[in-house]
């Protein structure tokens, strides 16, 4: 039996000298593929739509790295059919499957892959090569899960990158930029990926198969000044309509469906005679880092600079000129 500890194509040569002074020679090419891949994804929580790292190591049957599995060296040698695919093996929840993308390149048997998934939840990954150097019977795979068991979702959890807040207005009022004090208005909070897409799995009815917890969360709302800083003193208070008991300015976790939830609010001035005030609305899940999600997220480039809704509040008094 022949055992070779690395990957690639080799020429096996053999010769034998007979007692009659004759020499028999033979040569045969053979190809070896890694026996498996070991995957080590970045620890969660991770962000929907954001790159996360996955270390992938090509191993031989004894569990040692195969350094000849090197993308550049194989390409330089004119070899084809050695690309490794990294994809989702399973999802630990129902709901939207999301989109997955990755890029990887092996150096000395190890790849530092960058991957991203567009949704909220947990997943498992698999790396595979289905045909090595043109030989379809040579294949290898590695997974973060056991395919004979239920999906454990070892990669994640994936959280929204930020919340987008939108004031919903009837079509006749779509261009309106103000509200009167105590006038009800509808605010919608939308859970977003880093790429600026809705994360539909942020939903009260979609449950983690392992933890049994729903992916929707309670959000706390606040009214700030137009630059995002809380005024001191505040000109008034933000309220949920109708006012809950006990009073709280929140969107309940149970309200989220396919990534969004709406709540009716109003703002009451502390003093009747108050000049028009511009406010900026903010939402947060109230979690500590690294599990915190807020509408205050900023990045360069920013996928959505207007993610926090703004409006101007008026007291509703009339001014009559002479």
Order of alpha helices (4+ residues) and beta strands (2+ residues): beta-beta-beta-beta-beta-alpha-beta-beta-beta-beta-beta-beta-beta-beta-beta-beta-beta-beta-beta-beta-beta-beta
